[in-house]
Amino acid sequence: MCGIVGFIGKGNAVAAVLDGLETLEYRGYDSAGTAFFSNGGIEVVKTKGRVADLREKLPEGISSELAIGHTRWATHGAPNDVNAHPHASADGSIVLVHNGIIDNFAELRLSLGDCKFKSETDSEVVAHLIASVYTGNLLAAVEAVLPRLDGTYALCVMSKDNPERMVCARKGSPLAIGVADEAIVVGSDAVPILPHTNKVVFLDDGQVAVCDKTGLTVRENGKVIENNITEIDWSAEAAQKGGYKHFMLKEIYEQPQGLTDLVHQRILLPKNGEPVLNMSGIDIDDEYFRGVSRIVLVAQGTAYHAGMVGRNLIERTAVIPSYAEYAADFHYRDPILDPSVLVIAITQSGETMDTLQAVRSAREKGCKVISVVNTVGSTIARESDGVFYMHCGPEIGVASTKAFTAMIASLYILSLHMAQVRGTIDEHELRRRSQDLLQVGPRVEAVLATANYIRQIAMRYVNAGNFLFLGRGTGWPLAMEGALKLKEVSYIHAEGYDAAEMKHGPIALIDENMPCLFIALKGRRYDKVISNIQEVKARGGKVIAIASHDDDAIHELADDVIYIRAESGIMNSIVCAVPLQLLAYYIADTRGCDVDKPKNLAKSVTVE
């Protein structure tokens, strides 16, 4: 949540911060602000609304060699000008931006006595605390205050006495620092850094960084440590719209190439002999996989739906009992674990707080953790025993699309590796499944070729007030994901259910005003799904069906049919996701919704 940008060095820091904040608006867009040196002091400009509103409030031609900025997703205090960041101490000597939650801020406020607060935020108290101990050394003041803060924080702090230094700190909330030739760039993630450099240091919890014109110094436990630089292979252009109306649409269309690249990087299919699976990043020996007694997949939101599909993949191939769990519940309920349990964490950002807490809980109980992550150098990747990077490029749209399908493909490859090691599939079956995976990119491309037809269907449901999504087997998590995408971006109330649950409650909602989308691919549950469709039609409901390419009969039952090339069994879950994404996108766009920045949502949920 929230986006932080800082810049110090040669160039216009204010312009760099504003540009960076715009690339981070997917992290929060309730309000925005910046602070910079001007006329011998620090000037703070902030406003409710978007970064574009902030630009309008800034005087023309403003320039500085040090600036910090923030785009907010509100936690403490309403979205308004006063609660917007940056926040300053009473005398204006300390100015900072903060991402995270200070749990003990009320207690800290009381400890400051008669100190006058301007905002309702928990963040402002940190500025006052630092000012209360500041005697001219900003680093010393920050390090003195950090032990008093309970909760999570990513901080970027400046003082009016020193226009050539900013101090950053991190605990629980991500913070990345780019090292360019003549500048240091700070960001909540790497996206605002990439226009300046691809050399990035990801701070760990408890670390403090001093950024000045001489370079970057990272400290831990009061001592200087070596900078651990990661080179990011994303380009700055990858985080641009590239001619598409929205990032969400661009990222939907990036899926065929992204999936093709992912599969070809991980699967070598020789003409003769067993397929070779590239497990780089999974530095766990085969003997461990042979002894795994149970697998728990932990995630939240879209990643949880991918985990539900992954559970089926693992059980069918590697024959290991597997369970998909909400990471937050897993962490708090004290699950029964032992070292024979493998935990797989799934997260696009690698910073989801609930998932990070689940990872830490698992490791405390002796479990090995493999993370399926997109963001290189993220906290969860660093804290895992093995990491399977999806490498699908930056995902800017708040509603996840390409990361979802990449997660499923990654989990499938991981499940095949475990099956190969455990001997639960033979060479013929491994080759067949590998060939299926190699075809997934072209299959998704074929769905995208029907986008105009899907758009026409979407137009018929633009004014729906409610929606049901129903499926069985892997169609169930797909139904949940389809409902999530629709409500995220269009604000239409939608629910996803296992179709077997329909007669246990949801059927009461069916009437002529209730569109129902069915995942109705051929397979062992097909007849049951058809029965569910008939039950909906008998009650006057409207039916959209996503069906197998050779299903001619379903047209007699459904009002609208979207066909996909369905020949790959469980792998169809990837192909099936794409029409769900397009349907949600076209409905939302036609309704005039802000597709890339849905209200109340942020891309990375870095607080509990």
Secondary structure as GFF3:
##gff-version 3
##sequence-region A 1 608
A	DSSP	beta_strand	3	9	.	.	.	ID=ss1
A	DSSP	alpha_helix	13	23	.	.	.	ID=ss2
A	DSSP	three_ten_helix	25	27	.	.	.	ID=ss3
A	DSSP	beta_strand	31	38	.	.	.	ID=ss4
A	DSSP	beta_strand	41	48	.	.	.	ID=ss5
A	DSSP	alpha_helix	51	57	.	.	.	ID=ss6
A	DSSP	beta_strand	66	72	.	.	.	ID=ss7
A	DSSP	beta_strand	87	88	.	.	.	ID=ss8
A	DSSP	beta_strand	94	99	.	.	.	ID=ss9
A	DSSP	alpha_helix	105	111	.	.	.	ID=ss10
A	DSSP	alpha_helix	124	133	.	.	.	ID=ss11
A	DSSP	alpha_helix	138	145	.	.	.	ID=ss12
A	DSSP	three_ten_helix	146	148	.	.	.	ID=ss13
A	DSSP	beta_strand	153	159	.	.	.	ID=ss14
A	DSSP	beta_strand	162	171	.	.	.	ID=ss15
A	DSSP	beta_strand	176	179	.	.	.	ID=ss16
A	DSSP	beta_strand	183	187	.	.	.	ID=ss17
A	DSSP	beta_strand	199	202	.	.	.	ID=ss18
A	DSSP	beta_strand	207	212	.	.	.	ID=ss19
A	DSSP	beta_strand	215	220	.	.	.	ID=ss20
A	DSSP	beta_strand	223	225	.	.	.	ID=ss21
A	DSSP	beta_strand	229	231	.	.	.	ID=ss22
A	DSSP	three_ten_helix	236	239	.	.	.	ID=ss23
A	DSSP	alpha_helix	247	253	.	.	.	ID=ss24
A	DSSP	alpha_helix	255	266	.	.	.	ID=ss25
A	DSSP	beta_strand	267	268	.	.	.	ID=ss26
A	DSSP	beta_strand	276	277	.	.	.	ID=ss27
A	DSSP	alpha_helix	286	291	.	.	.	ID=ss28
A	DSSP	beta_strand	294	299	.	.	.	ID=ss29
A	DSSP	alpha_helix	301	317	.	.	.	ID=ss30
A	DSSP	beta_strand	322	326	.	.	.	ID=ss31
A	DSSP	alpha_helix	327	332	.	.	.	ID=ss32
A	DSSP	beta_strand	341	347	.	.	.	ID=ss33
A	DSSP	alpha_helix	353	364	.	.	.	ID=ss34
A	DSSP	beta_strand	368	373	.	.	.	ID=ss35
A	DSSP	alpha_helix	379	382	.	.	.	ID=ss36
A	DSSP	beta_strand	386	389	.	.	.	ID=ss37
A	DSSP	alpha_helix	402	422	.	.	.	ID=ss38
A	DSSP	alpha_helix	427	438	.	.	.	ID=ss39
A	DSSP	alpha_helix	440	448	.	.	.	ID=ss40
A	DSSP	alpha_helix	451	459	.	.	.	ID=ss41
A	DSSP	beta_strand	466	471	.	.	.	ID=ss42
A	DSSP	alpha_helix	475	490	.	.	.	ID=ss43
A	DSSP	beta_strand	493	498	.	.	.	ID=ss44
A	DSSP	three_ten_helix	499	504	.	.	.	ID=ss45
A	DSSP	three_ten_helix	506	509	.	.	.	ID=ss46
A	DSSP	beta_strand	515	520	.	.	.	ID=ss47
A	DSSP	alpha_helix	526	538	.	.	.	ID=ss48
A	DSSP	beta_strand	542	548	.	.	.	ID=ss49
A	DSSP	three_ten_helix	553	556	.	.	.	ID=ss50
A	DSSP	beta_strand	560	564	.	.	.	ID=ss51
A	DSSP	three_ten_helix	569	571	.	.	.	ID=ss52
A	DSSP	alpha_helix	572	590	.	.	.	ID=ss53
###
